[in-house]
Amino acid sequence: MFISNAFAQAAPAAATGTESSLLSMLPLVLMFVVLYFVMIRPQMKRQKEHKAMIDAIAKGDEVITSGGLLGKISKVGESYLSLEVANGVELQVQRGAVVQVLPKGTIK
């Protein structure tokens, strides 16, 4: 009586073709490109620099380990270093634990 009938509208014609699928994939591709340049690429660069620093470590270098130990390298092995932290006190640490090589004369 007082309520008129409601009829559904016709569905819009679906876009067919490859351009609609390419446009739907574009945001996903753009997110991966941004992720690569913002996160992945700088991390790979940092890893490469750290590996070069670890490979260049030699006897007599002063270093800081990831645990915060400061010392002078007294022996260099293939995977371990002997780190002199005080007179007559040597510790063995893994090469990968070295975080930073300090300039000579920093530790006295």
N, C-alpha and C positions, 0 to 999 in steps of 0.2 A: 503494500500500500504506500507507505511513506518512504520506504527505502527502494531506491532504484537498483536495478541489476548492475553488477560490476563485471565487466568483461576484461580478460587479460589481453594485453597488447601483444601484437605479433613479435616474435623474437627477431632481433636484428640479424641480418645476413652475416654468416660467419665468414671471416676473411680466409681465403685459401691461398696457398702458395708458400714459397720459401721465404718471402720477405717478412711475413708475420712471425715465423719461427726464428729467424735471425734477430728480429727486434726483441723477441722475448728472451733470447740468450745474451743479448748485449750487456745488460747490467751484471750478470754473473761473470762474464769475461772481463769486464772493467774492474770488478772487485778483485779478481785474481791478479790482474796486472798491477793494481795499486798495492796489494798485499806483497807481491814480489819486490817492488821497488822500495817499500817502506820497511818491511821486516826481513825478508829472506836474504836479499842482496847485501845489506849492511852486516848481517850476522855472518855470512860467508866470508866477507872481507875481514871482519874481526878475527875469525878462526884462522884465516890464512896468515895474518900478521902475527898472531900468537904462535903458530907453528914455526914461522920463520925465526921468531925470537927464541923459542925453545931450542931449535936446531943450532943457533949461533952461540949458545951459552958455552963459556970456556972457563978454565981454572982461573981463579982470581977475581971473577965477576962478583959484584955485590948484588944480592937479589932479595926480593920479598916473596914469601910463599902465600898460598891462599889461606893458611892458618894464621898469618900475621907475623911469622918469624922473619927476622932480618939476619942475614949472615953472608959470609964470604964462601964461595965455592972452593973446596980444597981438592976434591976428586970428582972426575966426570966419568960416569959409566954410560952404558947404552940406554938404560931406562931409569937409573937412579943417580942421584948426586949426593956427595957428602958436603954438608953445609956446616961451616964452623961458625957457631953462634957466640962463643966466648973462647978465651985462650984455653986450649986443650979440650974443649967440648965440641964434639962433632955429631951431627944428626944426619941420618939418611932420609932423603925425601925423593919422591918421584919427580921426574922432569916436568910432568904436566902440572905439578903443584906450584910451579914458579909463575907468579902473576906479573912481576915487573922486574926489570934489570935497572939497577940504580947507577948513577954516574960514579966513577972511581973516587974514593976518598969520602964517600957519604958516611960510611960506618967507621967509627974510630975505636 
